[in-house]
Amino acid sequence: MTKKYRKNQFVKVKVTGIQPYGAFVRTPDNQEGLIHISEVMNDYVHDVNQYLTKGQTVKAKIISIGASGKLNLTLKENEYFKNEEKKRDKRSIIEQIKESEEYGFETLRQKMPQWIQEAKMRMYDK
């Protein structure tokens, strides 16, 4: 007998598989669901494997229930994943450069004033 679930309910689910588009999960009473890659964080997620692993148990919020009873879930309101997102927002300048910038002395000379200003703003935010 499966439990009745409702929209906006928080449930603990176990990751049973990971695909490029999201993670398949199962509730303790074997109800299946999916956490789509867009529902892991508000920020862009390139690889679900960076945040979830097979066998991991997480607390997720039900955003909808399909006609067949499959759960569509989100982690965006999970405190752990919210904190991970905040950490990503406070990345170092070097990490940002590695992700998005081309290397070279001329590029560094052009970008340095912007990086200094961003660093000063972050110092005052603390």
N, C-alpha and C positions, 0 to 999 in steps of 0.2 A: 504494500500500500504506500503510495507516494503522498508526501506532504503537500498541502495547498500553499502555493507561493503567490505573492502579490507584488505589484510594481512598487518600487521605492523601498522594498524590504532588503535588509542586509543579511547575507548568508555566507557561511564559510564553505569554500569550495576547494577541491583538490585539482591541480593541473594534471590532466591525463595525456595531453599532447600539445605540441607547439608547431604551428605552421607560419609561413611568412605573413599571413593576414591576421593572425591572432592565436589565442590559446583556448584549447578545448578543456572544459572543466566538468566536474561531477560533484554533486552534493552528497552528504553522508547517506541519503536515502536513494542514491543512484539516479537522480534527475540530472540530465545532461544540459550543458550550456556552453556559451562562447563569450570570451572577452575579446572583442575586436581590437586590432592594433591601435585604432583611434581612441579607444576607451581605456588605454593604459595610463596615459598622462595627458595633460592639456598641451604639452610641448610635443614637437614632432618626435616620433619613435621610429627609428630606422630598423631596429631588430628587437623583436619581442624577447629573444633570448637574453638580452641585457638586463631584463627586469624580472623574468619568470623562468622557472625551471620545472621540468616534469617531476611530479611528486610533491611539489611545494603546495602548502595550504595557505590560502589568502582569504581575507574578508572582502566581499564584493557587494555592490548594490545592484539590484535587479532594475533594468531600465525598460524591459518589455518581456513579454512571454509569448512565444510563437503559438500558432494554432495547434501544433503537435506537442506543445508543452515545454519546448526547449527554451531555456533562459538566455536572455541577452543581458550581459552584465557589464559594469564599469568599475574601474579601480580609482577613478578620479576623486572620489570622496573618501578613500582609504588614507588614513593619516600617514602611514609609512610612505606611500607613493607621493603624497603631497610634500612631505619632507624631502624626498629624493628630487622632486621638481625644484624646490627652493635651492637645494645644493647646486643643481645644474645652473640656476640663474646666477649663482655667485662663483662661477668658474673663474679661473685666473685668466689674465690677458694672454698668457702663453698658450693656454688650451684653446682660446678663441682663435688665435693666430693659426694654430695647427689645423683647426677645422676649416677655416674659410679663406685664409690669405695666401697669396703667392709670396714666395721668398725672394729677397734681393735687397741690396742696400738702398736703392732708390725708393722702393716700396716702404722700407723701414723709415726712411727720412720723412716721407710724406705722411705716414701713419702715426709717428711718434707724438705729435701734439694732441691728436685725438685720444690716444691711449692714456696719456698723462691726465687729460681732462676727465676721462672715464674713471681712472683710478682715484682721483681727488673726490669725485662725486660719491664713489663707494665708501671712501673713508668717512665722509660726513653722514652717510646713511646709517652707520653703526651706532 
